[in-house]
């Protein structure tokens, strides 16, 4: 019983070491104003095998916020895969999280960056 428990602990620790937490990949540049990202997750689509990033934009004030956002993808050399997508526009309403997703375009992608700009403030980058 003890060897089985030891093996399970080693497997669990190695799994934690090889799969970084999404929260550890967040950096902020500038001020996000009255918008923040919550529930940032990365999961694998069972049918396609592609990685999907999912998150919510949340307005932290009592007024709607207008933002522009996009996803960028990077390979193992930290070079952008493909061209940067155009910014998408979204209006974020108070007490109504706005859910968004991005899908890795190729298996060569190892990292991602979500950047958004609240029209009234500077750019915020999550990567």
C-alpha positions in Angstrom: 0.0 0.0 0.0 2.8 2.4 0.9 4.6 2.0 -2.5 1.4 2.7 -4.3 0.8 5.9 -2.3 4.3 7.0 -2.9 3.9 6.4 -6.7 0.7 8.4 -6.7 2.3 11.3 -4.9 5.2 11.4 -7.3 2.9 11.3 -10.3 0.8 14.1 -8.8 3.8 16.3 -8.1 5.2 15.8 -11.6 1.9 16.7 -13.1 1.8 19.9 -11.2 5.4 20.7 -12.3 4.7 20.2 -16.0 1.3 22.0 -16.3 1.8 25.7 -15.4 -1.2 27.5 -13.8 -2.8 30.1 -16.1 -2.9 32.6 -13.2 0.9 32.4 -13.2 1.0 33.7 -16.8 -0.8 37.0 -16.1 1.1 40.3 -16.4 -0.5 43.8 -16.5 0.8 46.8 -18.5 -0.8 50.1 -17.7 -4.2 50.3 -16.0 -7.2 48.2 -17.0 -9.7 50.9 -16.0 -13.0 49.4 -14.9 -12.6 46.1 -16.7 -10.9 42.9 -15.5 -10.4 39.3 -16.7 -11.8 36.5 -14.5 -12.1 32.8 -14.8 -9.1 32.5 -17.2 -8.8 28.8 -18.1 -7.0 26.7 -20.7 -8.5 23.4 -21.8 -8.2 20.9 -24.6 -11.2 20.4 -26.9 -11.9 16.7 -26.8 -13.1 16.4 -30.4 -10.5 18.5 -32.2 -7.6 18.2 -29.8 -7.0 22.0 -30.0 -6.3 24.1 -26.9 -9.0 26.6 -26.0 -8.5 29.6 -23.8 -11.7 30.8 -22.1 -12.3 33.8 -19.8 -14.8 36.5 -18.7 -14.5 40.2 -19.0 -16.1 41.9 -16.0 -17.0 45.6 -15.5 -16.0 46.6 -12.0 -17.9 49.9 -12.1 -21.6 50.7 -12.4 -21.4 51.8 -16.0 -20.9 49.8 -19.3 -17.3 49.7 -20.6 -16.3 49.5 -24.2 -13.1 47.6 -25.0 -11.1 46.2 -27.9 -9.4 42.8 -27.4 -7.5 40.1 -29.3 -5.5 36.9 -28.8 -1.9 36.4 -30.0 -0.2 33.0 -30.1 3.5 32.2 -29.8 5.8 29.2 -30.6 8.6 27.7 -28.4 11.0 30.4 -29.6 8.5 33.1 -28.4 7.8 34.1 -32.0 4.3 35.0 -33.0 2.5 32.3 -34.9 0.8 33.8 -37.9 -0.2 37.5 -38.0 -1.8 39.3 -35.2 -5.6 39.3 -35.4 -7.6 42.4 -35.6 -8.9 43.8 -32.3 -12.5 42.8 -31.6 -14.9 45.3 -30.0 -17.0 44.4 -27.0 -19.3 46.2 -24.6 -19.0 45.0 -21.0 -22.1 45.6 -18.8 -22.0 45.8 -14.9 -23.0 42.5 -13.2 -23.0 40.7 -16.6 -19.7 38.8 -17.2 -18.9 38.6 -20.9 -17.5 35.2 -21.9 -14.9 34.9 -24.7 -12.7 32.2 -26.2 -9.6 31.8 -28.4 -8.4 28.6 -30.0 -4.8 27.7 -30.7 -4.4 27.9 -34.5 -1.7 25.1 -34.8 0.0 22.5 -32.6 3.2 24.7 -32.8 1.7 27.2 -30.3 3.0 26.9 -26.8 1.9 30.2 -25.3 -0.7 32.9 -25.7 -1.4 36.5 -24.9 -4.7 38.2 -24.5 -4.6 42.0 -24.8 -7.4 44.4 -24.4 -7.8 48.1 -24.3 -10.4 49.9 -22.3 -11.1 52.9 -24.6 -10.7 55.3 -21.6 -7.3 53.8 -20.4 -4.1 52.2 -21.6 -3.5 48.7 -22.9 -3.6 45.6 -20.6 -1.9 42.4 -21.6 -2.5 38.9 -20.1 0.0 36.3 -21.1 
